[in-house]
Amino acid sequence: MMADDNETGFAGGSLNASSYNYLPVNEDAVRIAVPVVFGFIFIVGLMGNGLVIGAVLRYKSMWNAPNMFIVNLAVGDVMLILISVPTSATLYTFDNWMYGAVMCKVTYFIRTLSLGVSIFTLTMLSVDRVLVISQPMKLRQKSSVRVGIMVMAIWIFAFLLAIPDAVTYHLSTVTYPSDNSTVSFCNPYLSEWNQDFSYNKLHSTLQTVFFFFLPLAILIVCYGVMAYIMVRSLQGIPGEAPQCLLQRKESINQRKKLAKVVVTLVILFFLCWLPRTIFVLLTFHGKAGKEMTVFHYVFRIVAYCLMFLNSCVNPIALYFLSKSFRKHYWQQLCCLNGMKPLSETELSTKHSNTGGSKVSMKLTRSRNRRHYKPDQPNGSVTELAQLEP
């Protein structure tokens, strides 16, 4: 008999394990497959996010506002991978929680904190882009201060939302009537709350709103505003010199490239967390909270794995979307292997062989952009060039 996986809440949480009648699915396969998936997440996520952080912190050309947000995103993912992934990997393998009462609190606190850091960073990055595009001259010289304040606000807000999990999570035991076996598991609700299912609904509903639907609404508004501003910027100004028009279009193209990167990261986040959100809604507002079906059981495992998979997909996406990240990935990997860092010509050849764009032709254009200073926010051409595909 497999113990409850304690994964019924949004970022954590569980129902009373005795409320489920587990189905005769191939439990041995699940016990093996889930840790294998988590092993992949741990290795790829730790290496990928490490490369992201190193690419920005080691190379001064990467120091710009969007990349600082991306580093913050990677830090939150590394924290989740180091603390929550190892303990969570065995929830489908062993019947009992083996890591003690302290790790019970820490694991789920870190999971909720990392979730908040991820979605709030993506939201703040999008809000920051709207502010920069709409108020270019006002915000041009305040990039580092603005980003620092936003990052601090992200961690404070995520920390506050994760505190309830640190307070309420505790070890509980449950006895299965079928074989009279007793197992321990992490319980997100105090004993007196377990009988009050309405509180469980409220807790999970609020987390779903703050970590999914509210950020989604803000992001939709942000990208709607950005699209509107970009469309208006494309409209010609009477009497505008051809050179100025070309410069304005070039700046808009760079904004589009950055927007493409950010939108991709946002889509990946919501694709990874959408099954989890559906699962929570089915559990606390549908029949899934009262009875277990084969579909619900399999869907829960898939949603559980996708939730953690989000912590390792961003570095992969950045490799394919950003020439600068791709280049610095290879430079760091060469250094780790004791090799001399690849030259720009060698990097261009390697990127072409791996399906990348014709980097060698674009390097010259990138250098020219660094010397071109249009009347745009935050030196947008030099800043955005770091994320161009």
C-alpha positions in Angstrom: 0.0 0.0 0.0 1.5 3.3 -1.0 1.2 6.1 1.5 -0.5 9.4 0.6 1.9 11.6 -1.3 0.9 14.7 0.8 0.5 16.6 -2.5 -3.1 17.7 -2.5 -2.5 21.4 -1.8 -1.3 23.9 -4.4 2.4 24.1 -3.4 2.0 21.3 -0.8 -0.7 20.0 1.4 -2.7 16.8 1.8 -6.0 15.3 2.6 -6.5 12.7 5.2 -4.8 9.7 3.7 -7.6 7.4 4.8 -10.0 9.3 2.6 -8.4 7.7 -0.5 -9.0 4.1 -1.7 -5.9 3.6 -3.8 -6.2 1.8 -7.0 -4.3 -1.3 -8.2 -2.1 0.6 -10.6 1.5 -0.5 -11.1 2.9 0.9 -7.9 6.3 -0.6 -8.4 6.7 1.3 -11.7 5.6 4.5 -9.9 8.1 3.9 -7.1 10.9 3.8 -9.6 9.8 6.3 -12.3 9.2 9.2 -10.0 12.7 9.2 -8.4 14.2 8.8 -11.9 12.3 11.9 -13.1 13.4 13.8 -10.0 17.0 12.7 -10.5 16.9 14.2 -14.0 15.4 17.4 -12.6 18.1 17.6 -9.9 21.0 17.2 -12.2 19.8 19.3 -15.2 18.2 21.9 -12.9 21.3 22.4 -10.8 23.7 22.5 -13.7 21.4 24.7 -15.9 20.6 27.2 -13.3 24.2 27.3 -12.2 25.2 28.2 -15.7 22.6 30.9 -15.8 23.8 32.5 -12.6 27.4 32.2 -13.7 26.7 33.7 -17.1 25.3 36.8 -15.6 27.6 37.3 -12.6 30.9 36.4 -14.3 30.5 38.5 -17.5 30.0 42.2 -17.1 28.4 42.5 -20.5 25.5 40.6 -19.0 24.8 43.0 -16.2 21.4 44.5 -17.1 18.0 44.7 -15.6 16.3 41.8 -17.4 19.2 39.5 -16.6 19.1 40.4 -12.9 15.5 39.2 -12.8 16.5 36.0 -14.6 19.3 35.4 -12.0 16.7 35.9 -9.3 14.5 33.3 -11.0 17.5 30.9 -11.1 18.3 31.4 -7.4 14.8 30.5 -6.4 14.9 27.3 -8.6 18.3 26.3 -7.1 16.9 26.7 -3.6 14.0 24.4 -4.5 16.3 21.8 -6.2 18.7 21.6 -3.3 16.2 21.3 -0.5 12.8 20.2 -1.7 13.6 18.0 -4.7 15.6 15.3 -2.8 13.0 14.9 0.0 10.0 15.1 -2.4 11.5 12.5 -4.8 10.8 9.7 -2.4 7.2 10.5 -1.5 6.0 7.9 -4.1 8.7 5.4 -3.1 8.5 5.0 0.6 5.4 4.8 2.7 6.7 7.0 5.6 8.1 10.4 5.7 11.7 9.7 6.7 13.2 13.1 7.2 11.8 14.3 10.5 9.5 17.1 11.7 12.0 19.9 10.9 12.5 18.9 7.3 8.7 18.5 7.0 8.3 22.2 7.7 11.4 23.3 5.7 10.6 21.3 2.6 7.1 22.7 2.1 8.1 26.2 3.2 10.9 26.3 0.6 8.6 24.9 -2.0 6.1 27.6 -1.5 8.8 30.3 -1.2 10.4 29.1 -4.5 7.0 29.1 -6.2 6.4 32.7 -5.1 9.8 33.8 -6.2 9.4 32.3 -9.6 6.0 33.7 -10.5 6.5 37.0 -8.8 9.9 37.5 -10.6 8.2 36.8 -14.0 5.5 39.2 -13.1 7.9 41.9 -11.9 10.0 41.5 -15.0 7.0 42.1 -17.2 5.9 45.1 -15.1 9.4 46.5 -15.3 9.4 46.2 -19.1 6.1 48.1 -19.3 7.5 50.8 -17.1 10.7 51.2 -19.1 8.8 51.3 -22.4 6.2 53.7 -21.3 8.5 56.1 -19.3 11.9 55.8 -21.0 13.6 59.1 -20.0 12.3 59.0 -16.4 13.6 55.5 -15.7 16.8 55.5 -17.8 19.2 56.2 -15.0 17.5 54.2 -12.2 17.8 50.6 -13.4 19.9 49.1 -10.6 17.9 50.8 -7.8 14.6 49.9 -9.4 15.5 46.2 -9.9 16.9 46.0 -6.4 13.7 47.3 -4.8 11.6 44.9 -7.0 13.7 41.9 -6.1 13.6 42.7 -2.4 9.8 43.1 -2.7 9.6 39.7 -4.5 11.4 37.8 -1.7 9.5 39.6 1.1 6.1 38.9 -0.4 7.0 35.3 -1.2 8.3 34.8 2.3 5.2 36.1 3.9 3.0 33.9 1.8 5.1 30.8 2.7 5.0 31.4 6.5 1.7 29.6 7.0 3.2 26.4 5.6 6.2 26.7 8.0 3.8 27.2 10.9 1.2 24.5 10.2 3.1 21.7 8.6 3.7 18.8 11.0 4.1 15.0 11.1 0.9 13.0 11.5 0.1 9.3 11.4 -2.7 7.5 9.8 -3.8 3.9 10.0 -5.1 2.1 6.9 -8.1 -0.1 7.7 -7.2 -2.6 5.0 -4.1 -4.0 6.6 -4.0 -2.0 9.9 -0.7 -0.5 8.9 0.4 2.9 10.3 2.4 5.5 8.3 3.6 9.0 9.0 3.2 11.9 6.6 3.5 15.7 6.4 0.2 17.2 7.3 -0.4 20.9 6.3 -3.2 21.4 8.7 -3.3 21.3 12.5 -5.3 18.4 14.0 -8.3 20.5 14.8 -8.5 21.7 11.2 -8.5 18.3 9.5 -12.2 17.8 10.2 -13.0 21.3 8.8 -12.7 20.8 5.0 -13.9 24.4 4.4 -10.6 25.7 5.8 -8.6 23.4 3.5 -10.6 24.8 0.6 -9.9 28.3 1.6 -6.2 27.7 2.1 -5.8 26.1 -1.3 -8.0 28.6 -3.1 -6.1 31.6 -1.8 -2.8 30.0 -2.8 -4.2 29.3 -6.3 -5.3 32.9 -6.6 -2.1 34.5 -5.4 0.3 32.1 -7.2 -1.6 31.5 -10.4 -4.7 33.5 -11.4 -3.7 37.0 -10.1 -0.2 36.9 -11.7 -1.8 35.6 -14.9 -4.2 38.5 -15.0 -1.3 41.0 -14.4 0.8 39.4 -17.1 -2.0 39.6 -19.6 -2.5 43.3 -18.9 1.3 43.9 -19.2 1.7 42.3 -22.5 -1.4 43.9 -23.8 0.0 47.3 -22.9 3.4 46.4 -24.4 1.8 45.3 -27.7 -0.2 48.5 -27.8 2.9 50.7 -27.2 4.9 48.8 -29.8 2.2 49.1 -32.4 2.0 52.8 -31.8 5.8 53.1 -32.0 5.7 51.6 -35.5 3.6 54.4 -36.8 5.6 57.0 -38.7 6.1 60.6 -37.5 5.4 63.3 -40.1 8.8 64.7 -41.3 10.8 62.0 -39.5 14.2 61.4 -41.1 14.7 58.0 -42.6 17.7 57.3 -40.3 15.6 58.0 -37.2 12.9 55.7 -38.5 15.4 52.9 -39.0 16.8 53.4 -35.5 13.4 53.4 -34.0 12.4 50.2 -35.8 15.7 48.6 -34.7 15.0 49.4 -31.1 11.4 48.0 -31.4 12.8 44.8 -32.9 15.1 44.4 -29.9 12.2 44.9 -27.5 10.3 42.2 -29.4 13.2 39.8 -29.0 13.3 40.4 -25.2 9.5 40.0 -25.0 9.8 36.7 -26.8 12.2 35.4 -24.2 10.1 36.6 -21.3 6.9 35.3 -22.8 8.4 31.9 -23.4 9.5 31.7 -19.7 6.0 32.8 -18.6 4.3 30.2 -20.9 6.6 27.4 -19.6 5.7 28.3 -16.0 2.0 28.2 -16.6 2.2 25.0 -18.6 4.1 23.3 -15.8 1.7 24.6 -13.1 -1.6 24.4 -14.9 -2.1 20.7 -14.3 -1.3 21.4 -10.6 -3.9 24.1 -10.5 -6.5 21.8 -12.2 -5.7 19.1 -9.7 -6.2 21.4 -6.7 -9.6 22.6 -8.1 -10.7 19.1 -8.7 -9.6 18.0 -5.2 -11.2 20.8 -3.2 -14.1 21.7 -5.4 -15.0 18.5 -7.1 -15.4 14.8 -6.6 -11.6 14.1 -6.6 -11.4 15.1 -3.0 -13.8 12.3 -2.0 -12.9 9.4 -4.2 -9.9 8.3 -6.2 -10.1 7.3 -9.9 -7.4 6.0 -12.2 -7.4 9.2 -14.1 -7.1 11.3 -10.9 -4.3 9.1 -9.6 -2.2 9.3 -12.9 -3.0 13.0 -13.3 -1.8 13.7 -9.8 1.6 12.1 -10.5 2.0 13.9 -13.8 1.1 17.3 -12.2 3.4 16.6 -9.3 6.4 16.0 -11.7 5.6 18.9 -13.9 5.5 21.2 -10.9 9.2 20.4 -10.2 10.2 20.2 -13.8 9.6 23.9 -14.1 12.8 24.5 -12.0 15.0 23.1 -14.8 13.4 24.2 -18.1 14.3 27.9 -18.0 18.0 27.4 -18.6 17.2 25.2 -21.6 14.8 27.7 -23.0 17.5 30.5 -22.6 20.0 28.4 -24.5 17.8 28.2 -27.5 16.4 31.8 -27.3 19.4 33.9 -26.3 22.6 34.1 -28.2 24.4 35.7 -25.3 23.4 33.0 -22.8 24.3 30.3 -25.3 27.7 31.7 -25.8 28.4 32.1 -22.1 27.1 28.6 -21.4 29.8 27.2 -23.7 32.5 29.4 -22.2 31.8 28.2 -18.7 31.6 24.5 -19.8 35.0 24.9 -21.5 36.5 26.3 -18.3 35.0 23.5 -16.2 36.7 21.0 -18.6 40.1 22.7 -18.3 39.8 23.9 -21.9 40.6 27.3 -23.3 37.4 29.4 -23.7 36.1 29.3 -27.2 36.7 32.3 -29.4 33.7 34.1 -31.0 34.5 32.4 -34.3 34.6 29.0 -32.7 31.4 29.7 -30.8 29.7 30.8 -34.0 30.6 27.5 -35.7 29.4 25.5 -32.7 26.1 27.3 -32.5 25.5 26.7 -36.2 26.2 23.0 -35.8 23.8 22.8 -32.9 20.9 24.4 -34.9 21.6 27.9 -33.7 21.2 31.0 -35.8 24.0 32.4 -37.9 25.8 34.0 -35.0 28.9 35.0 -36.9 26.8 37.4 -39.1 25.1 38.8 -36.1 28.2 39.5 -33.9 29.2 42.5 -36.0 25.7 43.9 -35.8 25.7 43.3 -32.0 29.0 45.3 -31.7 27.6 48.1 -33.8 24.5 48.3 -31.5 26.7 48.7 -28.5 28.1 51.9 -30.0 24.7 53.2 -31.0 22.8 55.2 -28.3 19.2 55.9 -29.3 16.9 57.9 -27.2 15.5 54.8 -25.6 15.1 53.6 -22.0 18.0 52.1 -20.1 20.2 52.0 -23.2 17.7 49.5 -24.5 19.6 48.4 -27.5 22.7 47.4 -25.5 20.5 46.0 -22.8 18.2 44.0 -25.0 21.0 42.7 -27.2 22.1 40.4 -24.3 18.9 38.4 -24.7 18.5 38.4 -28.4 18.1 35.0 -30.1 
